[in-house]
Amino acid sequence: MGFYADHVFPRLMELCLGTHKFQEQREHALASVRGNVLEIGFGTGLNLLHYPKTVTCLTAVDPATLLRNTVAQRTAELSFPVELLHLSAETLPFEEGRFDSVVSTLTLCTIPDPVAALREVRRVLKPEGTFVFLEHGRSDDETIAKWQDRLNPIQRIIACGCNLNRPIGALIRQAGLRLDRLDRFQMPGIPRIAGEMYRGIAIPA
Ligand SMILES: C[S@@+](CC[C@H](N)C(=O)[O-])C[C@H]1O[C@@H](n2cnc3c(N)ncnc32)[C@H](O)[C@@H]1O
């Protein structure tokens, strides 16, 4: 980490990913989350205020510590307990079948080995549990996808490891999860290379 990753990028994340449009999407994506929940790639806690009342307990993992005071303020307002752990999603220290829901928003783009992380998601989910996601990724339009491939090296530098071109649905399936629901849409007001969205629910296959 460095000054840009620790202090500048988290504020850019707040600005770009905390807009009203993204808040609406977070609320929509998280509506079915319940019980004992794990969130991977917690970031600055932008999801916290959008969890429904059906959540009883949240464990959140992220290797980075971002905007500590903002996160503390957000967690203090919640009606359920939150445990924040600074570790990577590729190796989770939880027993099999522990969580009712696992959440990932705008994180599968950045995790260095997303399939390893998704296999861990599958392992720690209860058999009837759900993986709930809201992600951006590879376009189905070949012209846009080519631009995503071309611009990806620059994106990885300016957005601290974020990739524009990951095929999110395929990665989820590759990890042994079954897509129960997948909504594809373009995020309004965002260039298509970064705004091709994947929102949905997957279950252990
Ligand atoms: C673009 S931010 C999104 C943050 C948050 N999920 C949101 O919706 O605002 C991507 C996050 O993934 C985290 N991340 C990077 N590598 C990770 C890993 N191996 N496991 C879990 N999270 C990771 C980053 O630290 C960062 O907080």
PDBQT file of the ligand as one rigid body, heavy atoms in Angstrom, charges set to zero:
ROOT
HETATM    1  C1  LIG A 301     -13.627  -1.183  -5.528  1.00  0.00    +0.000 C 
HETATM    2  S1  LIG A 301     -13.491  -1.654  -3.864  1.00  0.00    +0.000 S 
HETATM    3  C2  LIG A 301     -15.193  -2.039  -3.449  1.00  0.00    +0.000 C 
HETATM    4  C3  LIG A 301     -15.471  -1.896  -1.985  1.00  0.00    +0.000 C 
HETATM    5  C4  LIG A 301     -16.888  -2.254  -1.531  1.00  0.00    +0.000 C 
HETATM    6  N1  LIG A 301     -17.186  -3.664  -1.730  1.00  0.00    +0.000 N 
HETATM    7  C5  LIG A 301     -17.955  -1.411  -2.171  1.00  0.00    +0.000 C 
HETATM    8  O1  LIG A 301     -18.913  -1.953  -2.738  1.00  0.00    +0.000 OA
HETATM    9  O2  LIG A 301     -17.877  -0.176  -2.086  1.00  0.00    +0.000 OA
HETATM   10  C6  LIG A 301     -12.717  -3.250  -3.950  1.00  0.00    +0.000 C 
HETATM   11  C7  LIG A 301     -12.353  -3.814  -2.582  1.00  0.00    +0.000 C 
HETATM   12  O3  LIG A 301     -11.785  -5.134  -2.717  1.00  0.00    +0.000 OA
HETATM   13  C8  LIG A 301     -10.811  -5.274  -1.723  1.00  0.00    +0.000 C 
HETATM   14  N2  LIG A 301      -9.937  -6.416  -2.010  1.00  0.00    +0.000 N 
HETATM   15  C9  LIG A 301      -8.801  -6.435  -2.740  1.00  0.00    +0.000 A 
HETATM   16  N3  LIG A 301      -8.247  -7.655  -2.719  1.00  0.00    +0.000 NA
HETATM   17  C10 LIG A 301      -9.044  -8.431  -1.951  1.00  0.00    +0.000 A 
HETATM   18  C11 LIG A 301      -8.995  -9.789  -1.529  1.00  0.00    +0.000 A 
HETATM   19  N4  LIG A 301      -8.014 -10.598  -1.905  1.00  0.00    +0.000 N 
HETATM   20  N5  LIG A 301      -9.979 -10.238  -0.723  1.00  0.00    +0.000 NA
HETATM   21  C12 LIG A 301     -10.992  -9.417  -0.329  1.00  0.00    +0.000 A 
HETATM   22  N6  LIG A 301     -11.091  -8.139  -0.701  1.00  0.00    +0.000 NA
HETATM   23  C13 LIG A 301     -10.136  -7.642  -1.495  1.00  0.00    +0.000 A 
HETATM   24  C14 LIG A 301     -10.105  -3.918  -1.748  1.00  0.00    +0.000 C 
HETATM   25  O4  LIG A 301      -9.302  -3.690  -0.592  1.00  0.00    +0.000 OA
HETATM   26  C15 LIG A 301     -11.298  -2.970  -1.844  1.00  0.00    +0.000 C 
HETATM   27  O5  LIG A 301     -11.789  -2.613  -0.578  1.00  0.00    +0.000 OA
ENDROOT
TORSDOF 0
